Amino acid sequence: MWFILSLVTIMFWGGSDLFSKMGSKPTDKYSHWKIVVAVGTVMGIHATAELLSGTEFHPIDFIKYSPAIIFYVSSMILGYVGLRYIMLSVSSPICNSSGAVACILCLVFLRQMPDALSWAGIALVCAGVIGLAFVEKKYDDETRALAEKKENKKYKSGFVAVFFPIFYCLLDGMGTFADALLLDRGYVNEDSANIAYEYTFFILAVICFIYVYIIKKEKPEFKWDLPKWLGAGCETAGQFAYIYAIGDNPTVAAPMISAYCVFSVLLSRIFLKEKLSPKHYLIICTVFLGIILMGVSEGLAE
């Protein structure tokens, strides 16, 4: 079941990445906080619906699941900040190498050893994600040089390009490992963990709403805000599938789900009219082959 849930997560988070990029206005310094408002609101609605449907949840679950929440929320905020510099930074692929980080941590500390086909799939997916990072880095370096030549601004994004994806990768990888540890050892179940995470994001959304729209008196802009809310819906749907995939098989699901950045790049090329190079196609085929091997492995296991 983890394989199907991972595919669902990849599709929804790829859509979330696309819509969030579309809704990130480069000149809006509050853009990332506005995305938090949208995501937190949708997550809060979903968590409430889960409670009303009879899902069991206790306030102590906030504390039990807090290690994963802290890592995830921190990495996501960094991700939303980075969207403003997406054309001038290393972009999302290197961030999503966090799946490999989580996989290594699970292997070392949880002693969960995949079979040969899964190992091959993990290797192909990780190679594709890292390869995509280098391809995007070269493209972004050229774009940054052109921007600096024409406008001589946003030079600071070079600093962001070096350090932002590294911090994101480490935080998200630690979050995934904390997820696997807490769920695998039974400290908290998937339903309670998801509700705790979504309500934490909702509380953060309320704080951001007060800061952006009341204190700073920002006005909503439909053109930029609609994609944010569409992205929030995709993010919430992906999170719901993700928590169960990680709970079922964290060692293999984590690197597979990290491949959503490849799907995100494919969507951005389709909908944002950006062209794919032969290297992009090679990387996409490599990742898809890795995913197929993981699927075959699960099928044989069943």
N, C-alpha and C positions, 0 to 999 in steps of 0.2 A: 504493500500500500504506500510505502514511503516514496516509491518511484513516481506514482501518479501525483501524489501531493507535491513532490518536488517540481514536476512539470507545471502544475497549476501555479505554484509560487513563482517560477521563472516567468511565466506569461504575464501574470498580474504585476510583478515588480518591474518587468520590462516596460509595461504600460505606465506604471507609476513614474519611472525614470523619465520617460518621454514627456508626459504631461507636466511633470514638475519643471523640466527644462523649458518647455514652452511657456510656463507661467512665471519664469524667473526673469524679471526685468533687470538688466545689467546695471542700470542707474539707480535702482531702488535699494537703499541700504537696509530696508526693513523686509526685504523679500523673503528671507529665510524664516523670519518670525511669522510672516503671514502664511507660509506653508505649514508651519507648526500649528497655527490656529485651525487651518482646514483639516489637517490630518488628525489632530487631537479631538476635534469636534466629531468627525465621522467615527473615530475609534470609540469615543464616549457613547455615541448612539448605539453602536454595535454591542459594546459591553453591557449596556442597559438592556438591550433586547435579549442577550444571553441570560441575564439574571431573571428577567421576566418569564423566560421560557422554562425556568426551573433549574438552571445550572447551579451547582453548589459552589459557594465562594465564602471565604472567611477573611476578615481584615488582616489576620496574621499572615495571609498569603502575600501581602505587600512586602513584609519583612523577609519571608522565605525566598521570594523571587527577586529581591532587591539587587543582588550582585549582577544578575543579567540585565535588569532594567537600567542600572547606572551605565553600564558599558554601551548598551544599545541606544539609549537616548542621546548620550554624548556623541556617538558616532553619527547618528542620523542628523543631528544639528550641524555637525561639521560638513556632512554631505550636502545639506541644503545651502549652507554658506558657499560651498564650492561650486554650486550650480551657476552662480553669478559669473564665475570665471571659467566656465566649461570650455570655451573656445581658446582660452589662454593658459590652460593648466593640463596636467597629465590626464584628466578626466576620469570617469568611473571605472574603467577596466582594472587599473592597478589597485584601486580601493577594494575591489571584490576578490583580490587575491587572498582576502581574509579567510575564504573557504579552505585554502591550503593550510593556513595557520591553525585553524580550528581542527582540521583533520589530523595534523601532526600532534596537537595537544591531546586529542582523543586517543590516538595510538599510544602515546607515552603514558598517560595517566589512567585511561579507562581500559587499556589492553584490548581494544576492539580491533581485530585483524580481519580485513576484507579478503575475499577470495581473489584468484588470479585475474578474472575478468573485471572485477571491480577495481583492482589495482591499475589495470590497463586503462580503464575509463577515467579514473582519477588523474592519472598521468596526462592523458590527452586533454582533459578539461583544464587542468592547471597550466599546461603548456599553452593552450589556446588563450586563456585569460591573460597570462603574462605576455604572450606574443602580441595580443591586441593592445596592451598597455604601451609597448614600445612603438607600435605603428601609430597609435594616437598621439604619443609624445612627440614624434617627429613632425606630425601634422600640426600640432599645437605650437611647437617651437617656431615653425614657419609662419603661422598666423600671428603669433605674438610679435615676431620681428617686423611683420608688415604693419601691424597696428602701431608699434612704437615709431616706425618710420613716418607713418602718416599723421599720427596724432600726438605722439610722445607722451602717452599716459598709460595708466594701469601697469607701470613697470613693476610694482610690488607683486603682481601676480606671479612673477618668476619665483619669488620666495614661497608663495602659496603652492606653486606647482611642485616644488621639491618636498615640502614638509606635510602639506595637507593630506595627500593620499596615504602617506606612511602612518600618520596618526590614526586616520580612519581605519586602515587595514588592521592595525594592532587592536584598536578598541572593539571593532566588530568581530574580529577573530576571538578575542577574549569573551565577548558576549555570547557567541555561539558555543564556546566551550563551557561557559557557566551554565548555559541552557542545557547542554547535553548532560552535564554533571548533576544538576538539580533534578532533571526529569528522569534520568537513568537510575539514580539512587532513590527516587521516590519521595524527595523532599517536598515536591509540589507536583500536582497533575497538570496536564496540558490545558484543560479548561480554566482552572484557577490561575495558572501562569499567564494565559492570554488576557484574562479579565484584569489582572493586576497591572499588566503592562499597558493595556488600553486606557484604563482609568488614570494611570500616572501621566500618560500623554495628554489626556483630557484636562487634568489639573494644570499642566504646563501650558496648554492652549488657552485656558482662562486667563492665566497670568500674562501671556503674550498679547491677548486681545486687549486687556486693560492697558498695557504699556503702549501698544501700537495705535489703537483706535481711540483711546480715551485720553491718555497722557500726551502722546505725540500728535493726536488729532489727524491721523492719516485717513484719507477717504478711499472707499472701495473703488476698484477699477475693473469693470466686468471683463474687458478684453484679457487682462492678466490674471484675474482671480478665478475665472471659470476653469482653466486648465489645472489650477492648484487643487480645486475641489474634485475634479475628475481623477487627478493623481492620488488624492487622499482616499478615494473609494478603492482604487486599485491597490494602494498600499495596505489598506485594512484587510481586503480580501486575501492578498498574498500573505500577510502576517498570520491570518487564521489557518491557512494551509501549512505554512512554514512550521508552526509550533508543533504540529502533529508529525510532520516529516522528520524533524530533528529528534522528537521523542521516540520515534520508531527505529531510526538508523542514523545517528549523528555523524559517524565516521565517513560514510559515503554520501549522505544527503548534503552535508555542508559544502564540499567542493563542487558538487553538481549544481546546487542552487546558486553558487557564485557565478555560474555561467549566464545568469540572467543579464549581465552587462552586455554579452554578445547579442542577445535578443534585443536589448535596448538600442545598441548601435544599429542593428538591422532596421528597427522601427524608425529611428531618427533619419536614416538614409531614405526610407520610403516616404515618410510624412513631412520631413523637413527638406526634402529634395537635395540631400547631400549624396555625392557619388561614392560608391564602394570601389576600392582598388582591388587588384588581383590578390594582394596580401590579405585583405579583409575577407575575401571569399574563402581563401585557404584556411584562415583561422576559424571561420564559422563552420566549415566542413569538419575541421579537426575536433571542435567542441561537440558538434552533433554526433560524430562518430563515438566520442567518449560517452555521451549520454546513452546512445544505443547499446553500447557494451554494458553499461550499468543496468539497463532495462533487461537485457538478455540474462545477466547474472541473477537478477531478482526472479525472473521467470523460471530459471533452472532450480533456484532455491525452493520455490514453491512446488 
